[in-house]
Protein backbone atom coordinates (compact mmCIF):
# COMPACT_ATOMS: atom_id res chain seq x y z
CA UNK A 1 0.00 0.00 0.00
CA UNK A 2 2.79 2.38 0.88
CA UNK A 3 4.62 1.67 -2.37
CA UNK A 4 1.44 2.28 -4.38
CA UNK A 5 0.83 5.50 -2.46
CA UNK A 6 4.33 6.75 -3.23
CA UNK A 7 4.22 5.55 -6.83
CA UNK A 8 1.06 7.54 -7.66
CA UNK A 9 2.41 11.08 -7.06
CA UNK A 10 5.84 10.02 -8.26
CA UNK A 11 4.38 8.85 -11.56
CA UNK A 12 2.61 12.20 -12.01
CA UNK A 13 5.81 14.15 -11.37
CA UNK A 14 7.81 11.76 -13.52
CA UNK A 15 5.40 12.26 -16.42
CA UNK A 16 5.84 16.05 -16.47
CA UNK A 17 9.57 15.81 -15.91
CA UNK A 18 9.85 13.31 -18.76
CA UNK A 19 7.79 15.59 -20.99
CA UNK A 20 10.03 18.57 -20.17
CA UNK A 21 13.23 16.58 -20.72
CA UNK A 22 11.85 15.23 -23.99
CA UNK A 23 11.07 18.74 -25.20
CA UNK A 24 14.51 20.02 -24.22
CA UNK A 25 16.19 17.03 -25.86
CA UNK A 26 14.28 17.58 -29.10
CA UNK A 27 15.16 21.30 -28.98
CA UNK A 28 18.84 20.51 -28.43
CA UNK A 29 18.84 17.98 -31.29
CA UNK A 30 17.25 20.56 -33.60
CA UNK A 31 19.87 23.17 -32.67
CA UNK A 32 22.65 20.62 -33.18
CA UNK A 33 21.36 19.72 -36.66
CA UNK A 34 20.94 23.39 -37.61
CA UNK A 35 24.47 24.15 -36.38
CA UNK A 36 25.91 21.27 -38.41
CA UNK A 37 24.05 22.44 -41.52
CA UNK A 38 25.17 26.06 -41.05
CA UNK A 39 28.77 25.03 -40.47
Secondary structure in CASP SS format (residue, H / E / C, confidence):
PFRMAT SS
TARGET T0000
AUTHOR 0000-0000-0000
METHOD secondary structure of the structure
MODEL  1
X C 1.00
X H 1.00
X H 1.00
X H 1.00
X H 1.00
X H 1.00
X H 1.00
X H 1.00
X H 1.00
X H 1.00
X H 1.00
X H 1.00
X H 1.00
X H 1.00
X H 1.00
X H 1.00
X H 1.00
X H 1.00
X H 1.00
X H 1.00
X H 1.00
X H 1.00
X H 1.00
X H 1.00
X H 1.00
X H 1.00
X H 1.00
X H 1.00
X H 1.00
X H 1.00
X H 1.00
X H 1.00
X H 1.00
X H 1.00
X H 1.00
X H 1.00
X H 1.00
X H 1.00
X C 1.00
END
